[in-house]
Amino acid sequence: MHRLNRIEGQVRGVKGLIERDTYCDDVLIQIASIQSALNGLGKQLLEHHLKSCVVGRIEEGDHEVLDELLITVNKLLK
């Protein structure tokens, strides 16, 4: 939740920069920072998903979860 709150604050900050007609390069740097924070959050969630949901479903004999996981990873990497 801490990461999400920080990302939300960064997005509000970018909105303020745009409203104040801030130099575009500064806005783009902030957007890159937000993207990096989102990627970090995505990696953290993916790790949790693998260690809990995916492992649990495989242990139950549900191997379709691997196909779902590949689709999710492909979406994350776009």
N, C-alpha and C positions, 0 to 999 in steps of 0.2 A: 504494500500500500504506500510505503514511503516513496518508492520509485515512481509510482503512478502520480502521486501528489506533486512530486518534483517536475515530472514531464508536463503535467497540467499547468503548472506555474510557468514553465518555459513557453508553452503554447500561448498562454495569455500574454506573456512578455513580447512574443513576436507580433501578436495582434496589436499591442500598444506601439511597437516600433513602426508598424505599417501605418497605423492611424496618425502617427507623428511625422510621417513621410521621411523616415530615417534612411540614410544611405543604403542602397540595395546590398552592397557587399556585407555590411554588418548584419542585415537580416538573413542573408544566405548562410552566414557562419552560424547564426543561432539555429537555423533550420537543420544544418548538418549536425549540430549538437543534439537536437531533439531526435533526429534519426538514429544517432549513435545510442542514445538512451533507450529508445524503443527496441533497437536490436539487442541490447544488453538484457532488457526485460524479456524479450522473446527467447533468448538463449536460456535464461533462468527458468522460464515456464516450460520450455521444451525438456530440459533436464528433469524437472519435477515430473512431467508427464511420462517420460521414459521410465523413470525409477518407480513410479506408482501405477498409473493406469495401464501402460503397455505391458509391463512385467506381469501384473495381475491377470490381465486378459490372456496372455500367453500361457501362464500357469494353469488357467482354466481350460486350455485347449483351443482358444480362439485365435487362430493365426491370421485372420483377416485384418486384425489390428495393424499388421505390418504394412499392408497396402494402404490403409488409412494414414499411417505414419508417413509413408513416402509422399503421399499427396500433400500432407501438411508441410513437410520439409520443403517440397518444391514451391509451395506458396510462400513460405518464409524467405526463400532464396531469391524470389523475383525482385 
